[in-house]
Amino acid sequence: MVGYFRSVMPVIGLLVIISLTFSCRQGKDNKNREQTELDTIATLPPPVLKYGLPVDSFLVVDGTVRPNQHLSHILSNYGVGMGTIDQIARQSKDVFDVRKIRGGNRYSIFQTADSLAEARYFVYENSATDYFIFQLFDSLQVSRGEKEVETRLRTGCGEIESSLWNTMKDNGLDPMLALKLSDIFAWSIDFYAIQKGDRFRVIYDELFVDSTSIGIGNIYAVQFDHYGSENYAFRFFQDDRFDYFDDKGLSLRKAFLKSPLEFSARISSRFSHSRMHPVLRIRRPHHGVDYAAPKGTPVRTIGDGTVISRAYQARGGGNYLKIKHNSVYTTTYMHLSGFAKGVVQGARVQQGQVIGFVGATGLATGPHLDFRVHKNGTPVDPLKVEAPPVEPVHENLMPEYTALKDSLLGELHKIIWDTKILADVEQE
């Protein structure tokens, strides 16, 4: 027996060695295979996502909501049953009311990438940044998503040739920037009176989604030269809010807005003690300023106050409102086509609030706003009213404001007036 073991031991040893060698080699081969798989995965391109959904896994159909088209109209075209659509509408109310789907907005249908082409997701773009995803299978769900917004710091300038709006377009700027500037300088510049040769320089943010501009963000600094006078605006944080101040630290906000309309009209008649009335054809005082604008244009109150009269004059101002702002000033808004909701006698209104709409009621040849200002009961020219500014930069914040203003002023002065090219500012 001993001899037998002696004879087989070498064979057993050889088998053990072969087994260990094979095992080690197999382990090494497995590791190599795993590493190869990892390397392959690492080199694969990342999945293409749209609204967070993998585009490559679906057939994606993009569309635009037509006027008066509802969710049922859209989804039924892609084979979604009315029972499912009704359930979606009921379950989504707390997140999004499908009755608010509007014509002109974009949507996408994600269908299975097979011969059945079953609708799995419906995505509705509520705005340039917000969208809602409706899951159409298993447990029906709806969720809200936001597109990533890229902010680019921009500079721009221009010289007025005809209008601020056209100047923006001619200089490659978003025309909506004109509205932003009119808001900032609403208390100090009458944008219906800007003239050829006026000019501006501005530093601001432009917002982009998927490399497409969606609007204007923050405006940090503006220089607007009007009638040879330099007007500055710098954005600064004070009293828990951002506001705009001039180069001396005075607030650009004043007790009264410069105009009751938002940059969409022209002055058709000025304050006069003797004007030929366009309807009566007799000379009489015109103690107001007429702004020609389309019927329905919103009319704003130029300051906080109380409505002391809401009435109608058949042989005069038609529908009109009179607002008492303080013990000194009252304003009147005439020929309105209608009044804003809640604006009744005794109501409190706030500066910039829409109180009515341009019309041609009473004695009027066409739609316009007859705007009047009384000071201590005496009519005064609305274009010459000087309203005091509100709170300036606080004394303890002046060093911080001065440093910011000087820095932004330096950047403004780097913008060359005659450039026609929109510039990106390198962000640090």
MARDO-409669 format. One line per field, with one value per residue: z, y, x of N, C-alpha, C in turn. Coordinates in steps of 0.05 Angstrom, whole numbers, always signed. Layout:
% residues N
n_zz <- Z	... $
n_yy <- Y	... $
n_xx <- X	... $
ca_zz <- Z	... $
ca_yy <- Y	... $
ca_xx <- X	... $
c_zz <- Z	... $
c_yy <- Y	... $
c_xx <- X	... $
END
This chain:
% residues 428
n_zz <- +0	+16	-23	-65	-54	-57	-111	-135	-115	-143	-189	-169	-148	-194	-219	-183	-189	-243	-239	-205	-236	-280	-255	-237	-285	-308	-273	-283	-336	-331	-303	-342	-381	-355	-348	-401	-415	-382	-403	-454	-441	-420	-465	-494	-521	-482	-462	-503	-478	-470	-438	-395	-411	-446	-510	-551	-539	-555	-603	-621	-628	-646	-635	-645	-606	-631	-644	-599	-589	-549	-494	-502	-557	-576	-554	-570	-623	-622	-607	-553	-506	-489	-437	-409	-419	-392	-340	-333	-336	-289	-248	-252	-235	-187	-200	-253	-289	-342	-373	-382	-424	-479	-545	-593	-560	-550	-556	-541	-562	-536	-563	-565	-594	-636	-679	-658	-637	-588	-547	-495	-463	-454	-465	-446	-462	-420	-417	-439	-406	-369	-363	-369	-353	-374	-354	-390	-381	-341	-274	-279	-283	-269	-275	-259	-295	-306	-354	-364	-353	-385	-369	-398	-396	-423	-466	-495	-542	-571	-618	-623	-680	-702	-667	-600	-599	-653	-656	-622	-651	-697	-677	-664	-616	-567	-576	-532	-492	-495	-469	-418	-405	-407	-363	-321	-324	-318	-284	-295	-350	-406	-450	-495	-514	-532	-575	-640	-639	-585	-540	-516	-468	-443	-393	-383	-369	-413	-426	-440	-469	-489	-526	-548	-546	-494	-469	-430	-373	-311	-308	-302	-306	-335	-383	-406	-452	-458	-490	-487	-435	-386	-362	-310	-287	-236	-211	-146	-81	-29	+32	+31	-22	-93	-127	-168	-175	-184	-208	-165	-122	-113	-112	-170	-172	-164	-135	-174	-236	-300	-344	-359	-393	-421	-459	-512	-544	-575	-565	-580	-572	-535	-470	-464	-463	-500	-549	-612	-612	-632	-644	-630	-657	-639	-603	-543	-474	-465	-417	-410	-430	-490	-507	-561	-575	-587	-581	-520	-498	-439	-383	-334	-265	-244	-193	-123	-92	-81	-111	-128	-161	-208	-267	-320	-376	-424	-461	-458	-425	-430	-407	-346	-296	-232	-190	-125	-99	-58	-10	-46	-101	-155	-205	-271	-316	-380	-430	-430	-451	-417	-348	-302	-266	-202	-194	-167	-141	-84	-79	-64	-99	-130	-149	-218	-225	-267	-286	-322	-392	-456	-497	-537	-516	-501	-522	-573	-627	-640	-613	-553	-496	-452	-408	-345	-296	-232	-188	-124	-137	-184	-255	-283	-327	-346	-367	-343	-290	-229	-191	-125	-107	-80	-23	-18	-29	+31	+82	+109	+72	+29	+17	-2	-45	-77	-93	-124	-163	-187	-210	-247	-278	-302	-335	-368	-396	-428	-470	-538	-572	-627	-642	-676	-662	-621	-558	-521	-453	-421	-370	-304 $
n_yy <- -24	+23	+30	+38	+89	+118	+114	+141	+192	+230	+237	+258	+306	+331	+339	+374	+419	+431	+442	+487	+522	+528	+549	+598	+621	+623	+658	+703	+711	+722	+770	+801	+800	+826	+876	+891	+896	+938	+978	+981	+1000	+1049	+1076	+1083	+1128	+1179	+1172	+1204	+1255	+1282	+1325	+1295	+1243	+1184	+1193	+1157	+1110	+1115	+1133	+1197	+1247	+1313	+1371	+1426	+1460	+1472	+1528	+1529	+1475	+1417	+1374	+1324	+1323	+1322	+1276	+1234	+1229	+1199	+1149	+1143	+1126	+1152	+1143	+1138	+1189	+1221	+1204	+1221	+1276	+1285	+1267	+1300	+1351	+1376	+1386	+1406	+1439	+1414	+1443	+1490	+1487	+1517	+1546	+1547	+1533	+1486	+1413	+1344	+1276	+1214	+1154	+1081	+1047	+1011	+968	+978	+1029	+1055	+1107	+1132	+1174	+1241	+1306	+1372	+1437	+1489	+1539	+1576	+1554	+1519	+1455	+1399	+1331	+1277	+1213	+1158	+1105	+1044	+1065	+1124	+1186	+1253	+1303	+1360	+1396	+1432	+1468	+1475	+1538	+1581	+1634	+1691	+1742	+1806	+1862	+1924	+1976	+2037	+2086	+2131	+2131	+2128	+2102	+2074	+2020	+2003	+2017	+1981	+1933	+1945	+1944	+1893	+1876	+1848	+1869	+1871	+1891	+1945	+1955	+1940	+1980	+2024	+2015	+2019	+2073	+2098	+2138	+2182	+2192	+2208	+2165	+2173	+2218	+2214	+2229	+2235	+2221	+2214	+2167	+2102	+2059	+1994	+1942	+1876	+1814	+1760	+1710	+1640	+1580	+1517	+1539	+1578	+1644	+1668	+1713	+1773	+1781	+1802	+1872	+1908	+1957	+2021	+2072	+2127	+2175	+2233	+2286	+2311	+2303	+2262	+2202	+2156	+2088	+2041	+1976	+1956	+1925	+1936	+1945	+1894	+1884	+1889	+1949	+2009	+2059	+2126	+2159	+2188	+2162	+2167	+2146	+2118	+2111	+2148	+2190	+2193	+2161	+2173	+2170	+2149	+2106	+2047	+2054	+2051	+2087	+2152	+2222	+2260	+2308	+2366	+2399	+2458	+2526	+2544	+2512	+2485	+2450	+2383	+2361	+2397	+2442	+2492	+2541	+2525	+2514	+2462	+2424	+2380	+2321	+2286	+2219	+2180	+2116	+2046	+2020	+1992	+1989	+1981	+2025	+2058	+2078	+2134	+2138	+2119	+2119	+2142	+2125	+2175	+2188	+2156	+2157	+2180	+2223	+2248	+2290	+2302	+2277	+2223	+2156	+2162	+2167	+2192	+2204	+2213	+2230	+2252	+2306	+2345	+2330	+2308	+2262	+2252	+2208	+2200	+2185	+2130	+2061	+2024	+2001	+1975	+1913	+1917	+1969	+2018	+2073	+2099	+2058	+2036	+2046	+2025	+2049	+2043	+2005	+1974	+2010	+2021	+2023	+2045	+2084	+2112	+2141	+2189	+2257	+2247	+2237	+2191	+2132	+2146	+2170	+2219	+2253	+2282	+2328	+2355	+2405	+2424	+2436	+2464	+2460	+2430	+2423	+2357	+2337	+2366	+2359	+2353	+2302	+2281	+2239	+2172	+2135	+2145	+2113	+2083	+2116	+2085	+2046	+2070	+2069	+2016	+2018	+2058	+2034	+1992	+2021	+2051	+2011	+1988	+2032	+2040	+1995	+2007	+2051	+2027	+2008	+2018	+2071	+2071	+2018	+1963	+1913	+1861	+1844	+1792	+1789	+1770	+1724	+1717 $
n_xx <- +17	+39	+75	+41	+19	+65	+74	+31	+32	+66	+35	-13	+7	+23	-27	-50	-18	-28	-82	-82	-53	-87	-131	-111	-99	-149	-175	-145	-158	-213	-210	-185	-225	-267	-243	-237	-291	-306	-273	-296	-347	-333	-316	-362	-409	-442	-512	-561	-601	-666	-706	-691	-701	-681	-666	-650	-675	-727	-778	-783	-830	-839	-879	-926	-973	-1036	-1081	-1136	-1131	-1134	-1111	-1135	-1143	-1091	-1066	-1100	-1088	-1044	-1057	-1074	-1121	-1187	-1203	-1154	-1133	-1170	-1161	-1108	-1115	-1145	-1111	-1067	-1078	-1059	-1007	-1003	-1052	-1085	-1119	-1095	-1061	-1033	-1041	-989	-947	-894	-890	-873	-876	-861	-850	-852	-797	-812	-853	-904	-904	-922	-947	-909	-891	-913	-892	-899	-883	-885	-864	-805	-769	-793	-824	-871	-875	-913	-927	-948	-960	-968	-969	-1000	-968	-947	-897	-857	-807	-745	-709	-639	-612	-569	-527	-502	-455	-463	-447	-469	-486	-512	-535	-589	-630	-681	-720	-717	-726	-718	-664	-640	-648	-619	-568	-558	-579	-624	-690	-723	-692	-698	-747	-732	-695	-728	-760	-722	-706	-754	-772	-742	-729	-767	-789	-818	-801	-750	-694	-663	-595	-590	-561	-536	-502	-492	-488	-503	-540	-553	-600	-598	-624	-609	-573	-603	-627	-668	-684	-674	-632	-607	-593	-535	-508	-518	-510	-543	-549	-585	-614	-565	-550	-519	-543	-541	-545	-539	-538	-554	-552	-596	-632	-657	-667	-654	-638	-638	-589	-562	-502	-488	-508	-562	-630	-661	-714	-773	-825	-864	-879	-850	-884	-951	-959	-930	-880	-902	-927	-940	-931	-985	-1009	-993	-988	-1026	-1049	-1082	-1112	-1132	-1190	-1198	-1248	-1291	-1273	-1258	-1220	-1190	-1167	-1119	-1104	-1069	-1032	-1033	-1030	-1022	-1044	-1056	-1123	-1141	-1090	-1053	-1061	-1023	-1021	-985	-965	-969	-1034	-1103	-1164	-1206	-1246	-1287	-1315	-1360	-1358	-1397	-1393	-1340	-1286	-1300	-1297	-1265	-1213	-1195	-1141	-1118	-1057	-1027	-1027	-1017	-1014	-1057	-1079	-1106	-1139	-1161	-1213	-1216	-1223	-1241	-1242	-1193	-1199	-1225	-1211	-1240	-1280	-1250	-1213	-1147	-1087	-1026	-961	-948	-987	-1036	-1092	-1131	-1152	-1130	-1173	-1227	-1269	-1321	-1308	-1270	-1225	-1199	-1167	-1134	-1096	-1114	-1077	-1072	-1046	-1053	-1031	-1036	-1089	-1084	-1076	-1019	-962	-954	-906	-868	-866	-832	-812	-795	-739	-737	-710	-640	-574	-554	-516	-478	-468	-445	-388	-382	-418	-395	-347	-366	-394	-353	-323	-359	-369	-320	-320	-363	-343	-307	-334	-341	-370	-385	-388	-418	-425	-446	-420	-389	-374	-317	-322	-299 $
ca_zz <- +0	+17	-50	-82	-49	-68	-140	-145	-105	-164	-207	-155	-146	-221	-224	-166	-201	-267	-230	-195	-259	-296	-239	-237	-312	-312	-258	-297	-360	-323	-297	-367	-394	-341	-354	-429	-415	-370	-423	-475	-430	-416	-491	-505	-518	-462	-475	-509	-462	-476	-415	-377	-422	-466	-537	-568	-532	-563	-627	-611	-646	-636	-648	-633	-600	-649	-630	-589	-587	-521	-489	-514	-586	-582	-547	-585	-648	-618	-597	-525	-502	-474	-408	-399	-420	-370	-315	-332	-330	-261	-230	-256	-227	-167	-211	-276	-300	-371	-387	-387	-448	-497	-572	-599	-544	-561	-541	-552	-555	-536	-570	-565	-619	-649	-698	-644	-632	-567	-533	-468	-449	-467	-452	-454	-454	-411	-423	-450	-386	-353	-378	-353	-365	-368	-359	-400	-377	-313	-257	-293	-267	-282	-260	-271	-299	-315	-371	-353	-365	-386	-367	-411	-391	-449	-468	-520	-544	-596	-621	-633	-706	-704	-641	-584	-607	-678	-651	-611	-672	-715	-665	-657	-589	-563	-573	-505	-476	-495	-448	-392	-400	-402	-336	-303	-325	-320	-268	-302	-378	-420	-474	-518	-523	-539	-601	-655	-627	-558	-542	-491	-464	-423	-385	-375	-373	-432	-418	-462	-465	-513	-543	-559	-528	-484	-457	-415	-345	-296	-320	-280	-308	-359	-388	-427	-457	-468	-492	-479	-406	-381	-341	-303	-269	-226	-195	-119	-61	-4	+44	+23	-50	-113	-138	-185	-165	-204	-202	-139	-102	-110	-124	-195	-167	-153	-126	-197	-261	-320	-363	-352	-413	-422	-483	-536	-555	-582	-556	-603	-565	-510	-451	-477	-453	-523	-570	-629	-604	-657	-649	-629	-676	-626	-587	-514	-461	-463	-394	-407	-452	-504	-516	-581	-572	-596	-562	-502	-486	-410	-371	-306	-248	-241	-166	-103	-86	-77	-132	-117	-180	-231	-278	-349	-387	-452	-477	-448	-422	-432	-382	-334	-268	-219	-168	-106	-91	-31	-6	-66	-129	-165	-234	-285	-340	-394	-455	-427	-462	-394	-323	-293	-245	-174	-193	-162	-124	-57	-80	-63	-122	-126	-172	-239	-228	-289	-276	-344	-419	-476	-514	-551	-506	-498	-546	-583	-655	-642	-587	-541	-468	-443	-381	-332	-269	-217	-164	-106	-151	-209	-275	-290	-350	-337	-376	-328	-261	-217	-167	-108	-107	-54	-6	-32	-17	+59	+87	+117	+49	+8	+8	-19	-70	-93	-105	-145	-184	-202	-226	-270	-295	-318	-356	-387	-413	-447	-493	-558	-581	-655	-649	-685	-656	-593	-546	-497	-434	-409	-342	-289 $
ca_yy <- +0	+46	+33	+49	+118	+131	+115	+160	+219	+248	+243	+276	+332	+344	+348	+398	+441	+438	+454	+514	+539	+533	+567	+625	+632	+629	+683	+725	+715	+735	+798	+815	+803	+847	+902	+898	+905	+965	+996	+985	+1017	+1076	+1089	+1087	+1156	+1181	+1172	+1231	+1259	+1304	+1326	+1274	+1218	+1175	+1195	+1134	+1088	+1121	+1148	+1222	+1264	+1340	+1385	+1452	+1460	+1489	+1544	+1514	+1446	+1408	+1350	+1301	+1324	+1315	+1248	+1215	+1226	+1179	+1123	+1143	+1124	+1174	+1136	+1145	+1218	+1232	+1198	+1239	+1303	+1286	+1262	+1320	+1378	+1388	+1393	+1423	+1438	+1411	+1463	+1513	+1482	+1540	+1544	+1559	+1521	+1461	+1388	+1321	+1250	+1193	+1128	+1058	+1045	+985	+971	+987	+1058	+1063	+1131	+1127	+1200	+1266	+1328	+1397	+1460	+1511	+1564	+1571	+1539	+1499	+1434	+1378	+1304	+1259	+1185	+1148	+1076	+1035	+1085	+1149	+1206	+1278	+1316	+1385	+1398	+1458	+1467	+1490	+1564	+1591	+1663	+1703	+1771	+1819	+1891	+1934	+2005	+2045	+2114	+2132	+2142	+2133	+2094	+2057	+1992	+1998	+2019	+1955	+1913	+1952	+1939	+1865	+1872	+1840	+1893	+1872	+1907	+1972	+1956	+1939	+2006	+2043	+2010	+2029	+2102	+2106	+2162	+2204	+2196	+2203	+2151	+2182	+2243	+2211	+2242	+2226	+2229	+2202	+2142	+2087	+2037	+1977	+1916	+1860	+1785	+1749	+1682	+1621	+1552	+1501	+1558	+1597	+1666	+1668	+1738	+1790	+1776	+1826	+1894	+1917	+1985	+2034	+2101	+2136	+2204	+2243	+2315	+2320	+2298	+2234	+2189	+2131	+2070	+2019	+1957	+1953	+1912	+1951	+1940	+1867	+1883	+1903	+1973	+2023	+2086	+2141	+2161	+2201	+2145	+2174	+2126	+2125	+2110	+2173	+2189	+2190	+2151	+2194	+2167	+2129	+2084	+2033	+2053	+2040	+2108	+2177	+2246	+2272	+2336	+2374	+2418	+2484	+2543	+2550	+2492	+2480	+2424	+2368	+2354	+2421	+2461	+2518	+2542	+2523	+2503	+2433	+2422	+2353	+2310	+2264	+2197	+2163	+2088	+2028	+2015	+1969	+1991	+1985	+2051	+2055	+2101	+2143	+2138	+2108	+2138	+2132	+2133	+2193	+2191	+2138	+2167	+2183	+2249	+2244	+2312	+2309	+2257	+2196	+2142	+2174	+2162	+2213	+2192	+2232	+2217	+2263	+2331	+2364	+2322	+2289	+2257	+2244	+2191	+2204	+2171	+2101	+2042	+2009	+2003	+1950	+1900	+1926	+1998	+2032	+2096	+2092	+2037	+2043	+2036	+2027	+2060	+2024	+1987	+1979	+2020	+2022	+2017	+2066	+2082	+2136	+2148	+2218	+2273	+2239	+2229	+2165	+2122	+2160	+2176	+2247	+2250	+2308	+2330	+2380	+2410	+2442	+2444	+2479	+2443	+2435	+2406	+2331	+2332	+2383	+2353	+2343	+2286	+2275	+2211	+2157	+2132	+2141	+2093	+2090	+2127	+2064	+2029	+2086	+2059	+1992	+2026	+2073	+2015	+1978	+2040	+2058	+1988	+1986	+2056	+2035	+1976	+2021	+2069	+2011	+2002	+2038	+2080	+2066	+1990	+1951	+1884	+1853	+1832	+1776	+1797	+1746	+1721	+1705 $
ca_xx <- +0	+57	+87	+21	+18	+89	+72	+10	+36	+75	+13	-31	+20	+22	-54	-55	-4	-43	-107	-76	-45	-111	-148	-99	-101	-178	-180	-133	-174	-238	-204	-180	-250	-281	-230	-245	-319	-306	-261	-316	-368	-322	-313	-388	-418	-464	-538	-572	-624	-683	-724	-683	-709	-662	-677	-644	-693	-754	-784	-792	-845	-842	-901	-934	-1001	-1051	-1101	-1159	-1125	-1133	-1096	-1148	-1139	-1063	-1059	-1115	-1075	-1022	-1068	-1080	-1150	-1200	-1202	-1127	-1131	-1187	-1147	-1085	-1125	-1154	-1089	-1046	-1088	-1043	-981	-1009	-1079	-1082	-1135	-1078	-1045	-1037	-1033	-963	-927	-883	-893	-859	-887	-840	-863	-835	-783	-819	-875	-928	-902	-940	-940	-901	-889	-921	-878	-910	-866	-902	-849	-779	-752	-809	-839	-884	-873	-935	-921	-974	-963	-968	-981	-998	-955	-938	-876	-847	-778	-735	-686	-616	-609	-542	-526	-478	-452	-461	-446	-480	-489	-525	-543	-616	-635	-710	-732	-699	-732	-704	-636	-632	-647	-598	-543	-555	-588	-652	-707	-735	-675	-710	-767	-718	-683	-750	-768	-702	-706	-782	-777	-724	-729	-792	-780	-833	-788	-722	-690	-640	-570	-589	-545	-534	-484	-504	-476	-526	-540	-572	-606	-599	-631	-601	-559	-623	-633	-696	-690	-655	-631	-601	-578	-517	-500	-528	-506	-562	-546	-610	-613	-538	-546	-512	-559	-529	-560	-523	-554	-542	-570	-601	-659	-667	-676	-637	-650	-619	-581	-546	-473	-485	-520	-590	-647	-675	-743	-784	-852	-881	-868	-849	-906	-971	-959	-904	-863	-916	-944	-927	-946	-1000	-1016	-980	-1001	-1029	-1070	-1100	-1108	-1155	-1201	-1201	-1276	-1307	-1262	-1255	-1195	-1195	-1143	-1115	-1087	-1059	-1015	-1046	-1013	-1035	-1037	-1078	-1144	-1135	-1064	-1055	-1054	-1013	-1020	-957	-956	-988	-1055	-1130	-1183	-1227	-1268	-1289	-1341	-1362	-1366	-1405	-1383	-1313	-1265	-1310	-1290	-1241	-1205	-1179	-1127	-1105	-1032	-1021	-1041	-1009	-1018	-1077	-1075	-1131	-1134	-1186	-1220	-1210	-1242	-1251	-1226	-1182	-1214	-1220	-1205	-1266	-1277	-1241	-1193	-1119	-1072	-997	-946	-944	-1010	-1054	-1117	-1151	-1142	-1133	-1197	-1235	-1295	-1324	-1301	-1244	-1225	-1186	-1158	-1111	-1099	-1110	-1066	-1071	-1035	-1060	-1014	-1051	-1113	-1079	-1065	-991	-953	-944	-879	-849	-869	-808	-819	-772	-730	-740	-687	-614	-557	-550	-490	-459	-463	-433	-361	-386	-431	-376	-328	-380	-401	-329	-315	-378	-366	-297	-327	-380	-327	-292	-352	-337	-396	-393	-388	-443	-423	-452	-396	-390	-354	-304	-329	-278 $
c_zz <- +0	-10	-69	-80	-61	-99	-151	-136	-127	-183	-195	-154	-173	-227	-208	-179	-226	-260	-221	-217	-275	-282	-240	-264	-318	-298	-272	-322	-354	-317	-323	-382	-382	-347	-382	-431	-404	-389	-445	-466	-428	-443	-504	-501	-497	-476	-480	-495	-472	-454	-395	-387	-444	-494	-554	-562	-543	-591	-617	-633	-633	-650	-634	-629	-618	-633	-623	-588	-558	-519	-503	-544	-593	-578	-563	-612	-647	-604	-568	-521	-485	-445	-395	-398	-397	-343	-311	-323	-301	-242	-231	-245	-207	-177	-235	-286	-330	-387	-394	-410	-469	-525	-576	-582	-556	-543	-556	-543	-557	-540	-569	-593	-632	-667	-685	-641	-612	-552	-504	-451	-467	-451	-463	-444	-446	-416	-435	-431	-372	-372	-359	-368	-355	-375	-366	-397	-348	-295	-270	-274	-283	-263	-274	-273	-308	-332	-358	-368	-363	-386	-379	-405	-417	-445	-494	-519	-569	-595	-635	-661	-709	-677	-627	-593	-632	-674	-639	-633	-691	-704	-655	-629	-588	-559	-545	-485	-474	-473	-420	-385	-394	-374	-316	-301	-326	-305	-278	-332	-390	-447	-498	-529	-530	-568	-614	-643	-598	-561	-515	-492	-441	-418	-373	-379	-395	-425	-442	-453	-491	-535	-557	-539	-520	-471	-443	-386	-330	-313	-297	-282	-335	-359	-410	-429	-471	-467	-482	-450	-402	-357	-335	-285	-262	-207	-168	-100	-36	+6	+33	-5	-68	-124	-155	-174	-186	-194	-176	-116	-96	-124	-150	-192	-154	-146	-149	-220	-281	-340	-353	-371	-414	-450	-507	-549	-563	-571	-580	-597	-537	-494	-464	-464	-475	-545	-586	-623	-630	-663	-650	-648	-665	-609	-557	-501	-463	-441	-389	-430	-464	-514	-536	-578	-580	-573	-546	-490	-456	-401	-342	-290	-243	-213	-148	-98	-82	-100	-120	-136	-202	-244	-309	-357	-417	-470	-467	-448	-424	-405	-371	-305	-258	-194	-151	-95	-63	-29	-28	-94	-133	-195	-245	-311	-355	-420	-454	-439	-440	-371	-315	-270	-218	-171	-191	-144	-96	-56	-78	-86	-117	-152	-193	-243	-252	-278	-297	-370	-438	-492	-528	-542	-502	-524	-554	-612	-660	-615	-577	-511	-463	-414	-369	-304	-257	-192	-148	-121	-177	-230	-281	-313	-339	-344	-360	-298	-250	-191	-151	-109	-80	-42	-23	-19	+12	+63	+93	+94	+26	-1	-10	-46	-88	-107	-128	-169	-201	-220	-251	-289	-313	-341	-377	-407	-432	-472	-513	-571	-609	-662	-657	-677	-626	-582	-523	-479	-421	-379	-327	-273 $
c_yy <- +25	+52	+45	+80	+132	+133	+135	+188	+238	+256	+263	+304	+347	+355	+373	+422	+451	+453	+483	+533	+547	+553	+595	+638	+640	+655	+707	+732	+730	+765	+814	+820	+826	+875	+911	+908	+933	+986	+1002	+1004	+1046	+1091	+1094	+1116	+1157	+1182	+1201	+1234	+1284	+1304	+1304	+1246	+1210	+1175	+1170	+1110	+1092	+1133	+1174	+1239	+1291	+1354	+1411	+1451	+1481	+1505	+1526	+1484	+1438	+1382	+1326	+1300	+1314	+1286	+1228	+1210	+1205	+1154	+1121	+1144	+1146	+1168	+1144	+1175	+1231	+1227	+1216	+1267	+1306	+1285	+1285	+1348	+1391	+1397	+1412	+1418	+1437	+1430	+1488	+1509	+1503	+1535	+1559	+1547	+1494	+1437	+1366	+1296	+1230	+1166	+1106	+1055	+1018	+990	+981	+1017	+1068	+1088	+1125	+1152	+1222	+1289	+1354	+1420	+1484	+1538	+1556	+1554	+1517	+1480	+1414	+1352	+1287	+1231	+1172	+1118	+1069	+1056	+1112	+1171	+1231	+1292	+1341	+1385	+1426	+1454	+1483	+1516	+1574	+1622	+1673	+1733	+1785	+1849	+1900	+1964	+2012	+2075	+2116	+2145	+2148	+2127	+2076	+2028	+1985	+1999	+1993	+1934	+1919	+1946	+1910	+1858	+1863	+1865	+1894	+1887	+1936	+1975	+1955	+1967	+2027	+2039	+2022	+2059	+2113	+2132	+2186	+2211	+2190	+2191	+2157	+2207	+2239	+2220	+2230	+2237	+2220	+2175	+2128	+2066	+2020	+1951	+1900	+1830	+1779	+1720	+1664	+1594	+1538	+1520	+1577	+1619	+1665	+1694	+1751	+1783	+1802	+1847	+1907	+1946	+1996	+2063	+2108	+2166	+2214	+2273	+2326	+2315	+2268	+2224	+2162	+2114	+2047	+2002	+1952	+1942	+1929	+1946	+1915	+1866	+1897	+1927	+1987	+2052	+2099	+2143	+2175	+2185	+2151	+2153	+2136	+2124	+2137	+2169	+2184	+2177	+2175	+2193	+2146	+2105	+2073	+2032	+2043	+2062	+2132	+2200	+2259	+2300	+2342	+2393	+2445	+2499	+2551	+2531	+2489	+2452	+2408	+2361	+2379	+2443	+2489	+2517	+2542	+2511	+2473	+2428	+2393	+2346	+2286	+2244	+2180	+2135	+2071	+2024	+1990	+1970	+1997	+2013	+2047	+2080	+2108	+2142	+2125	+2129	+2125	+2142	+2150	+2197	+2170	+2144	+2168	+2211	+2246	+2265	+2321	+2285	+2228	+2181	+2154	+2165	+2186	+2201	+2214	+2218	+2227	+2290	+2352	+2356	+2303	+2286	+2247	+2229	+2189	+2188	+2141	+2084	+2026	+2012	+1975	+1939	+1910	+1955	+2013	+2056	+2087	+2071	+2050	+2031	+2041	+2036	+2038	+2004	+1994	+1987	+2021	+2017	+2039	+2062	+2108	+2145	+2179	+2233	+2266	+2230	+2202	+2156	+2136	+2163	+2205	+2246	+2278	+2306	+2357	+2381	+2432	+2453	+2458	+2460	+2450	+2416	+2380	+2326	+2348	+2379	+2341	+2328	+2279	+2246	+2198	+2153	+2128	+2118	+2102	+2098	+2105	+2045	+2044	+2077	+2034	+2000	+2041	+2055	+2001	+1996	+2046	+2035	+1985	+2009	+2052	+2016	+1989	+2038	+2054	+2004	+2025	+2046	+2071	+2036	+1981	+1922	+1879	+1838	+1815	+1786	+1772	+1746	+1707	+1682 $
c_xx <- +17	+69	+67	+19	+42	+88	+52	+15	+46	+53	-6	-19	+19	-6	-60	-42	-18	-68	-103	-69	-69	-129	-137	-103	-130	-185	-169	-148	-200	-233	-199	-206	-267	-270	-237	-273	-321	-295	-281	-338	-358	-320	-340	-397	-441	-491	-548	-599	-640	-705	-716	-690	-689	-674	-673	-662	-721	-754	-796	-805	-849	-865	-907	-964	-1015	-1072	-1126	-1156	-1121	-1117	-1108	-1143	-1111	-1059	-1075	-1103	-1052	-1032	-1074	-1110	-1161	-1200	-1176	-1124	-1146	-1173	-1123	-1094	-1133	-1130	-1068	-1053	-1070	-1016	-985	-1037	-1078	-1100	-1119	-1059	-1052	-1027	-1006	-941	-919	-890	-878	-874	-865	-855	-842	-823	-787	-843	-901	-928	-922	-930	-934	-900	-900	-908	-889	-892	-884	-890	-822	-762	-767	-823	-851	-883	-897	-928	-948	-977	-961	-983	-978	-988	-949	-918	-867	-817	-771	-710	-663	-613	-580	-543	-500	-478	-447	-457	-458	-482	-503	-531	-570	-617	-665	-724	-712	-702	-716	-673	-625	-629	-624	-570	-540	-563	-617	-669	-720	-718	-685	-730	-754	-707	-705	-760	-748	-703	-735	-788	-761	-722	-756	-784	-797	-820	-759	-718	-665	-615	-568	-575	-544	-512	-494	-488	-499	-522	-561	-575	-609	-608	-625	-590	-578	-629	-663	-703	-667	-656	-626	-587	-562	-510	-509	-518	-525	-559	-571	-610	-586	-532	-540	-528	-547	-548	-541	-539	-539	-562	-572	-629	-672	-677	-655	-652	-629	-615	-563	-517	-468	-497	-549	-607	-659	-705	-752	-813	-871	-865	-868	-872	-926	-973	-931	-893	-878	-934	-927	-944	-959	-1009	-1005	-998	-1002	-1052	-1089	-1094	-1134	-1165	-1207	-1230	-1293	-1299	-1263	-1230	-1203	-1170	-1143	-1094	-1079	-1040	-1030	-1026	-1029	-1026	-1061	-1098	-1137	-1107	-1067	-1046	-1046	-1017	-991	-947	-977	-1010	-1082	-1148	-1205	-1250	-1265	-1316	-1339	-1372	-1372	-1393	-1356	-1294	-1274	-1305	-1265	-1238	-1190	-1167	-1114	-1081	-1023	-1035	-1036	-1018	-1042	-1071	-1102	-1124	-1161	-1188	-1215	-1232	-1255	-1233	-1216	-1199	-1206	-1214	-1232	-1260	-1271	-1219	-1165	-1104	-1042	-984	-941	-967	-1027	-1082	-1139	-1137	-1149	-1159	-1203	-1263	-1297	-1318	-1273	-1246	-1212	-1176	-1133	-1117	-1094	-1102	-1062	-1060	-1044	-1042	-1028	-1076	-1109	-1066	-1036	-983	-942	-915	-858	-851	-843	-816	-794	-765	-736	-713	-661	-599	-551	-520	-469	-452	-449	-406	-364	-399	-411	-356	-341	-385	-376	-320	-333	-375	-341	-303	-345	-364	-310	-308	-350	-364	-404	-393	-416	-445	-429	-429	-403	-368	-343	-310	-306	-288 $
END
